Structures are given as structure tokens and as C-alpha cells.
Amino acid sequence: MADDAESAESQNPGAQYNLYIQNEEIVDKLKLLNYEADFVRISPSYKSIERHYFVRSTNTGEQFHLFTSVAAWLISKTGVRFDYPQEFDDPNLTIGKILAALKEKDIAADISPSKLKNGSGDQCLYVLDKLTELALETAEFSWRRTEPILDEAEDDEQIETNEAEITAEQYEDEDPMMAEDDDDMNGFNEPGIFDSDAPESAQMAPVLQEIIQSDVDKNQWKEEVDRVTPQLKITVRQDAKDWRMHINQMKTLCESLKSQHSKTIPFLNGLSTEIDKSTERITSRERHLNDQLDGLLTKYRAAQDRLAEINQKYKEASGGVNQRTERLQQIGNDIDQIKLEIEEQGQKNIDGAPIIRVKQALAKMENDLKVMDIQASVIDQMLMQAQLNNRINLSTDIFS
């Protein structure tokens, strides 16, 4: 479809203006769907669509958001539940949902998602055109033939009314001309023309007197003026960007803010008072707890200090045991070395007496080693018992 449009533009220079006509038709269809009352009021970011808004790219982000929002509104008008896209949603996901909704309505078209991301162009206009037609069909809208009015009197009155209505621009254009006419009339205000005291030769011509004089009754003229006055009205074109259009809304919102302010201030003052009272209660409770727990905290700190001293003593005692263990290990190594030397020497000696003495010495040394092992065990047991007693005393002091 996009290729056909491009080829048509290259062949016919006037084909590009079809997009403007199509955009105008879409805006007219949206007005038939009453989008200004239903769609524009949904969110402050939605606005009235200009007649050529989607033809050329001017602000891609704003145009894409408005295009997807209008498409979502039209899809919901066809009876399909469709969530309105948010400004920071994934564009690919939003376009995919719109194309899926078109396929469900049996609208088959070769539409490029990348061109829909621009928010303008022939494909965006094509999607909006199809969706507006579906929305009008769902609303059971149908065009009616124009029925001519046979009453000539009403036609004449309507014609007079239409002729009496002028726009603000026409009024501004005619205003300088009226000023010029006034200037021209000022030329007749020369001395002596309308002066009743002037001589008759200086009086105005009889023709001018006939023009000024009128045979119309004053009451009839007043009734005619009263009848025509309501029809003489100035139609001012409304501009959504004009601040005068929103001044009433601004006044209403200002009054609403003032009323809400007067209602909210007492509540906030009461809330502030309650918060201050709660803060004072918490502070007094904290101070009371600190006074009650001061003695316990002092005892706890003293117990921690004593525990640190006992741990230090235990480390020192454990260090002595380790030294004795190392000494014992060293002695054991020396004994093993001596055993090796004795065995070597025993092999050299033939006499059995030295061997017996050596064996006796070895047995004695083994007994000494056993005694030393027993002594080391006793020392270890004493240290462990002392540690347990210290822990029991510490626990007793803490919980007493």
C-alpha cells in the first residue's frame, strides 16, 4: 500500500494532497463520534486533532502517542476491550496490539510497523480511516438525505439570520471601513450646513432634507429593532489555545482549591498535634526505659570486662600447655634417636650384659615417659576444671 502511494505521488504531483483530504475526512468522522467530549476528556495529554495533524511529521513522540491513543479509543468503540497506551510503553508492543485488533476485524493490509512509529503518514491515516469506519458501523451511524424545507417564510427568516451573523474577522475588516464612513460624514459638519440659525441660502438642499426626514413611526421602528437585535450576533471562532477559553475552568479550580484548603488545614493541624503528642510520649518512654536499664547495663559491661580478663588468662595458660606439649614432643624425638643409636650399638656389641642394662634403662625411660604423660594429663585436667569454675562463677555473678 505504501509503495502504491509513493508510485502515485511520482506519477501524479497532485496525489500527495489526497493525504490532506483523507485527514480532514478522519477528523470529520471523529467529530461524528463525539471524540471531543468522550476522548479529549479522558486525559490531560489528549487534545483536539487539527485537520492536517497526521499528514506530516512535526513532533514524532507526541504524534505517535496521540495516534496510538486515538486508535485504542476507536478500537474500544468497536466493542473490543483495549487498554490505552501509556507514554513510556514499548512502541513495538503497542503497534503489535493495534495490528492484531485490525486482523481480528478482518482488515488485511501490508502495514509496516516502522512507519507507524512515526505517528504520521499514509499508513497511519489508513489505520485511523478504517478504525473510524468500523466505529461508525458499530454505532449504527447512517447518512440521511437532505430534506428540503418547504416553508418559504422560515427560509427568508433563516437567510436574514445567516446574513446577520458575521465572524469576528469580518467585523474587524469592516471596522476600518466604518471609521472611514464616519470621517466622510464629518465633512458635512461644516459651519452653516446644519445650523438652524444660518440664513436660508446656507441651509441644506431640499433633497437632503427629504433623505433625513422619515415617515416611519417611532414605535414601529423600535419593535423592528427589538425583533432584529437577537439575530445580529457576532460568532467568534473558538481557539483551544486561547487562555480566555480556560479562564472559567481556572476560576472553578481555584475555588475548589480554596474550599479543599479550608477543609484540609484543620485536619492537617490535628494530625500535626497528634504526631507531636506521640513523639513526646515516645521520648518520655525512652527516657524511662534508660533509667530502669541503667543498672543492668552497668552490670553487663562489668561482666563483659571480667569475661575478657578470664579469656586472656585462659589463653596464657593454654600457651604454657602448648609449650610443655612441644617439649614433650621434642623429648620423644630425642628418645627415638637414642633408640636408634642403641640398636646400632647393640648390633656392634657381642656381650649381653650391656644390652641388658640398656634394656633396663629403656624400660626406666618408658616409665618416666608414662609418668610425664600422666602429669601432663593432670595439669590439663586442672586447667579445664579451673576454666569451668571461672565460667560458673561468672554466670553466678551475672544472674545474681
C-alpha positions as CSV (number, residue, x, y, z in Angstrom):
1,M,0.0,0.0,0.0
2,A,2.9,2.4,0.8
3,D,4.6,1.5,-2.5
4,D,1.4,2.3,-4.4
5,A,1.1,5.6,-2.7
6,E,4.7,6.5,-3.5
7,S,4.3,5.5,-7.1
8,A,1.1,7.5,-7.4
9,E,2.8,10.6,-6.0
10,S,5.6,10.2,-8.5
11,Q,3.2,9.8,-11.4
12,N,0.7,12.5,-10.3
13,P,2.0,15.5,-8.4
14,G,-1.5,16.2,-7.0
15,A,-1.8,12.8,-5.4
16,Q,0.1,13.9,-2.3
17,Y,-2.7,16.2,-1.4
18,N,-5.0,13.2,-1.1
19,L,-3.5,12.7,2.4
20,Y,-4.7,16.1,3.4
21,I,-8.2,15.3,2.2
22,Q,-8.1,11.9,4.0
23,N,-7.0,13.5,7.2
24,E,-9.9,16.0,7.0
25,E,-12.4,13.2,6.5
26,I,-10.9,11.4,9.5
27,V,-11.4,14.5,11.7
28,D,-15.0,14.8,10.5
29,K,-15.7,11.2,11.3
30,L,-14.1,11.6,14.8
31,K,-16.4,14.6,15.3
32,L,-19.4,12.4,14.4
33,L,-18.2,10.0,17.1
34,N,-18.2,12.9,19.5
35,Y,-14.5,12.5,20.3
36,E,-14.1,16.0,21.7
37,A,-16.5,15.0,24.6
38,D,-15.5,11.4,25.0
39,F,-11.8,11.1,24.1
40,V,-10.3,14.5,24.9
41,R,-11.5,14.5,28.4
42,I,-10.0,11.1,29.3
43,S,-6.5,12.5,29.9
44,P,-4.9,16.0,30.0
45,S,-2.4,14.8,27.5
46,Y,-5.1,14.2,24.9
47,K,-6.0,17.2,22.7
48,S,-8.2,18.2,19.8
49,I,-6.8,17.0,16.5
50,E,-6.0,19.5,13.8
51,R,-7.3,18.8,10.3
52,H,-3.9,18.0,8.9
53,Y,-2.2,16.8,12.1
54,F,-1.2,13.3,10.9
55,V,-0.1,14.3,7.3
56,R,3.4,15.4,8.0
57,S,5.9,14.6,10.8
58,T,6.4,17.6,13.2
59,N,6.8,16.0,16.7
60,T,7.2,12.3,16.4
61,G,6.8,11.4,20.0
62,E,3.7,13.5,20.5
63,Q,2.2,12.3,17.2
64,F,2.8,8.6,17.9
65,H,1.3,8.9,21.4
66,L,-1.8,10.6,20.1
67,F,-2.1,8.2,17.2
68,T,-2.0,5.1,19.4
69,S,-4.4,6.7,21.9
70,V,-6.9,7.6,19.2
71,A,-6.5,4.1,17.7
72,A,-7.1,2.5,21.1
73,W,-10.2,4.7,21.7
74,L,-11.6,3.7,18.3
75,I,-10.9,0.0,18.9
76,S,-12.8,0.2,22.2
77,K,-15.6,1.9,20.3
78,T,-15.9,-1.2,18.2
79,G,-16.8,-3.3,21.2
80,V,-13.3,-4.7,21.8
81,R,-11.6,-4.3,25.2
82,F,-8.4,-2.4,24.6
83,D,-6.1,-0.8,27.2
84,Y,-5.0,2.8,26.5
85,P,-1.2,3.0,25.8
86,Q,1.0,4.9,28.2
87,E,3.6,7.4,27.2
88,F,6.6,5.2,28.1
89,D,5.2,1.9,26.9
90,D,7.1,-0.2,24.3
91,P,6.2,1.1,20.9
92,N,6.6,-2.3,19.2
93,L,4.2,-3.9,21.7
94,T,1.6,-1.1,21.3
95,I,1.8,-1.3,17.5
96,G,1.5,-5.1,17.6
97,K,-1.7,-4.9,19.7
98,I,-3.2,-2.4,17.2
99,L,-2.4,-4.6,14.2
100,A,-3.7,-7.7,16.0
101,A,-7.0,-5.8,16.6
102,L,-7.2,-4.9,12.9
103,K,-6.7,-8.6,11.9
104,E,-9.5,-9.6,14.3
105,K,-11.7,-7.2,12.3
106,D,-10.7,-8.8,9.0
107,I,-8.8,-5.7,7.9
108,A,-5.9,-7.2,5.9
109,A,-3.2,-4.7,4.9
110,D,0.5,-4.6,4.3
111,I,1.4,-2.2,7.1
112,S,5.0,-1.5,8.2
113,P,5.3,-1.1,12.0
114,S,8.4,1.1,11.5
115,K,6.2,3.7,9.6
116,L,3.6,3.6,12.2
117,K,6.2,4.6,14.8
118,N,6.4,8.0,13.1
119,G,2.9,8.8,14.1
120,S,2.1,10.3,10.7
121,G,1.9,9.5,7.1
122,D,-0.3,7.5,4.7
123,Q,-0.2,4.2,6.7
124,C,-1.3,6.0,10.0
125,L,-4.1,7.7,8.1
126,Y,-5.1,4.4,6.6
127,V,-5.3,2.7,10.0
128,L,-7.3,5.6,11.5
129,D,-9.7,5.7,8.5
130,K,-10.5,2.0,8.8
131,L,-11.0,2.3,12.5
132,T,-13.3,5.3,12.3
133,E,-15.4,3.5,9.7
134,L,-15.6,0.4,12.0
135,A,-16.6,2.7,14.9
136,L,-19.3,4.4,12.9
137,E,-20.7,1.0,11.8
138,T,-20.7,-0.3,15.4
139,A,-22.5,2.9,16.4
140,E,-25.1,2.1,13.6
141,F,-24.5,5.6,12.1
142,S,-26.0,6.2,8.7
143,W,-26.1,9.2,6.4
144,R,-29.6,10.7,5.7
145,R,-30.7,12.5,2.7
146,T,-31.2,16.2,2.9
147,E,-34.8,17.1,3.3
148,P,-35.7,20.4,1.7
149,I,-37.8,22.8,3.8
150,L,-41.0,24.0,2.0
151,D,-41.9,26.9,4.3
152,E,-40.7,30.0,2.4
153,A,-41.3,32.3,5.4
154,E,-38.9,30.2,7.5
155,D,-36.4,30.2,4.6
156,D,-36.5,34.0,4.4
157,E,-36.0,34.3,8.2
158,Q,-33.1,31.9,8.1
159,I,-31.5,33.8,5.3
160,E,-31.8,37.0,7.2
161,T,-30.3,35.3,10.3
162,N,-27.4,34.0,8.3
163,E,-26.8,37.4,6.7
164,A,-26.8,38.9,10.2
165,E,-24.2,36.5,11.6
166,I,-20.7,37.8,10.9
167,T,-17.4,36.5,12.2
168,A,-15.0,38.4,14.3
169,E,-12.6,38.6,11.4
170,Q,-15.3,40.2,9.2
171,Y,-16.2,42.6,11.9
172,E,-12.6,43.6,12.3
173,D,-12.3,44.1,8.5
174,E,-15.4,46.2,8.3
175,D,-14.5,48.3,11.3
176,P,-11.9,50.5,9.5
177,M,-14.4,51.0,6.6
178,M,-17.0,52.2,9.1
179,A,-14.4,54.5,10.6
180,E,-13.8,56.0,7.1
181,D,-17.5,56.4,6.6
182,D,-17.7,58.3,9.9
183,D,-14.8,60.5,8.6
184,D,-16.8,61.2,5.4
185,M,-19.8,62.1,7.4
186,N,-17.7,64.5,9.4
187,G,-17.4,66.5,6.2
188,F,-21.0,67.6,6.5
189,N,-20.5,69.1,9.9
190,E,-19.1,72.3,8.5
191,P,-20.4,75.5,10.0
192,G,-23.6,76.6,8.4
193,I,-24.8,73.4,6.8
194,F,-26.8,72.0,9.8
195,D,-27.0,75.3,11.7
196,S,-30.6,76.4,12.1
197,D,-29.5,80.0,12.7
198,A,-27.8,80.2,9.4
199,P,-29.6,82.0,6.6
200,E,-31.9,80.1,4.3
201,S,-29.4,80.4,1.4
202,A,-26.9,78.5,3.5
203,Q,-29.4,75.8,4.5
204,M,-29.0,72.3,3.0
205,A,-30.7,71.3,-0.2
206,P,-34.3,70.1,-0.2
207,V,-33.1,66.7,-1.4
208,L,-31.0,66.2,1.7
209,Q,-34.0,67.3,3.8
210,E,-36.1,64.7,2.2
211,I,-33.5,62.0,2.9
212,I,-33.2,62.9,6.6
213,Q,-36.9,63.2,7.2
214,S,-38.7,59.8,7.6
215,D,-42.4,58.9,7.8
216,V,-41.7,55.7,9.8
217,D,-43.5,55.6,13.2
218,K,-41.1,55.6,16.2
219,N,-42.8,52.7,17.9
220,Q,-42.8,50.5,14.8
221,W,-39.1,51.3,14.3
222,K,-38.4,50.2,17.9
223,E,-40.3,47.0,17.6
224,E,-38.4,46.2,14.4
225,V,-35.1,46.9,16.1
226,D,-36.1,44.6,19.1
227,R,-37.0,41.9,16.6
228,V,-33.8,42.1,14.6
229,T,-31.4,42.6,17.5
230,P,-31.3,38.9,18.7
231,Q,-30.4,38.0,15.1
232,L,-27.5,40.4,14.9
233,K,-24.8,38.4,16.7
234,I,-21.1,38.0,16.3
235,T,-19.8,34.5,16.1
236,V,-16.3,34.3,17.5
237,R,-14.2,31.4,16.4
238,Q,-13.1,29.4,19.4
239,D,-9.4,28.6,19.8
240,A,-8.5,25.8,22.2
241,K,-5.1,27.5,22.9
242,D,-6.7,30.8,23.9
243,W,-6.5,31.5,27.6
244,R,-9.9,33.0,27.6
245,M,-11.4,29.6,26.9
246,H,-10.0,28.2,30.1
247,I,-10.5,31.1,32.5
248,N,-13.8,29.8,33.8
249,Q,-12.2,26.4,34.4
250,M,-9.3,28.2,36.1
251,K,-11.7,30.1,38.4
252,T,-13.6,26.9,39.2
253,L,-10.4,25.0,40.0
254,C,-9.2,28.0,42.1
255,E,-12.5,28.0,44.1
256,S,-12.2,24.2,44.5
257,L,-8.7,24.5,45.8
258,K,-9.7,27.2,48.3
259,S,-12.6,25.1,49.6
260,Q,-10.4,22.0,49.8
261,H,-7.7,24.1,51.5
262,S,-10.1,25.3,54.2
263,K,-11.2,21.7,54.8
264,T,-7.7,20.2,54.8
265,I,-5.9,22.7,57.0
266,P,-7.9,21.7,60.3
267,F,-7.3,18.0,59.6
268,L,-3.5,18.6,59.0
269,N,-3.3,20.7,62.1
270,G,-4.9,18.0,64.2
271,L,-2.6,15.4,62.6
272,S,0.4,17.5,63.4
273,T,-0.8,17.8,67.1
274,E,-1.2,14.1,67.3
275,I,2.2,13.5,65.9
276,D,3.8,15.9,68.4
277,K,2.0,14.2,71.3
278,S,3.1,10.7,70.1
279,T,6.7,12.0,69.7
280,E,6.6,13.3,73.3
281,R,5.2,10.0,74.6
282,I,7.9,8.1,72.8
283,T,10.7,10.4,74.2
284,S,9.4,10.1,77.7
285,R,9.1,6.3,77.4
286,E,12.6,6.0,76.1
287,R,14.0,8.1,78.9
288,H,12.1,6.0,81.5
289,L,13.5,2.7,80.0
290,N,17.0,4.2,80.0
291,D,16.6,5.0,83.7
292,Q,15.4,1.5,84.5
293,L,18.0,-0.3,82.5
294,D,21.0,1.8,83.6
295,G,21.9,-0.5,86.5
296,L,21.6,-3.7,84.4
297,L,23.7,-2.1,81.6
298,T,26.4,-1.3,84.1
299,K,26.5,-4.9,85.4
300,Y,26.5,-6.2,81.9
301,R,29.5,-4.0,81.0
302,A,31.4,-5.2,84.1
303,A,30.6,-8.8,83.3
304,Q,32.0,-8.3,79.8
305,D,35.2,-6.9,81.2
306,R,35.7,-9.9,83.6
307,L,35.0,-12.3,80.8
308,A,37.7,-10.6,78.7
309,E,40.2,-11.0,81.6
310,I,39.3,-14.7,82.1
311,N,39.7,-15.3,78.3
312,Q,43.1,-13.6,78.5
313,K,44.2,-15.8,81.4
314,Y,42.9,-18.9,79.6
315,K,45.0,-18.0,76.6
316,E,48.1,-17.6,78.7
317,A,47.5,-21.0,80.4
318,S,46.8,-22.6,77.1
319,G,50.1,-21.2,75.9
320,G,52.0,-22.9,78.8
321,V,50.4,-26.3,78.0
322,N,51.4,-25.9,74.4
323,Q,55.0,-25.2,75.4
324,R,55.1,-28.4,77.5
325,T,53.5,-30.4,74.7
326,E,56.2,-29.2,72.4
327,R,58.8,-30.0,74.9
328,L,57.4,-33.5,75.3
329,Q,57.4,-34.0,71.6
330,Q,61.0,-32.9,71.4
331,I,61.9,-35.4,74.2
332,G,60.1,-38.1,72.4
333,N,62.1,-37.4,69.2
334,D,65.3,-37.5,71.3
335,I,64.2,-40.8,72.7
336,D,63.6,-42.2,69.3
337,Q,67.0,-41.1,68.2
338,I,68.6,-42.7,71.2
339,K,66.8,-45.9,70.5
340,L,68.2,-46.0,67.0
341,E,71.7,-45.3,68.4
342,I,71.3,-48.1,71.0
343,E,70.1,-50.5,68.4
344,E,73.1,-49.7,66.2
345,Q,75.4,-50.0,69.2
346,G,73.7,-53.3,70.3
347,Q,74.4,-54.8,66.9
348,K,78.1,-53.9,67.4
349,N,78.3,-55.3,70.9
350,I,78.5,-59.1,71.5
351,D,78.4,-59.0,75.2
352,G,74.9,-59.4,76.6
353,A,75.3,-57.5,79.9
354,P,75.4,-54.1,78.4
355,I,72.4,-54.9,76.3
356,I,70.5,-55.9,79.5
357,R,71.5,-52.6,81.1
358,V,70.4,-50.8,78.1
359,K,67.1,-52.5,78.1
360,Q,66.6,-51.7,81.7
361,A,67.5,-48.1,81.0
362,L,64.9,-48.1,78.2
363,A,62.3,-49.6,80.4
364,K,63.0,-46.9,83.0
365,M,62.8,-44.2,80.4
366,E,59.5,-45.6,79.2
367,N,58.2,-45.5,82.8
368,D,59.4,-41.9,83.1
369,L,57.6,-41.0,79.9
370,K,54.4,-42.6,81.2
371,V,54.8,-40.6,84.4
372,M,55.3,-37.4,82.4
373,D,52.2,-38.2,80.3
374,I,50.2,-38.7,83.4
375,Q,51.5,-35.4,84.9
376,A,50.6,-33.5,81.6
377,S,47.1,-35.0,81.7
378,V,46.7,-34.0,85.3
379,I,47.8,-30.4,84.5
380,D,45.4,-30.3,81.6
381,Q,42.5,-31.5,83.8
382,M,43.4,-28.9,86.4
383,L,43.3,-26.2,83.8
384,M,40.0,-27.4,82.5
385,Q,38.5,-27.5,86.0
386,A,39.7,-24.0,86.7
387,Q,38.1,-22.8,83.5
388,L,34.8,-24.4,84.3
389,N,34.9,-22.9,87.8
390,N,35.6,-19.5,86.4
391,R,32.6,-19.8,84.0
392,I,30.3,-21.0,86.8
393,N,31.4,-18.0,89.0
394,L,30.9,-15.6,86.1
395,S,27.4,-17.0,85.4
396,T,26.5,-16.7,89.1
397,D,27.7,-13.1,89.2
398,I,25.7,-12.2,86.1
399,F,22.4,-13.6,87.2
400,S,22.7,-12.7,90.9
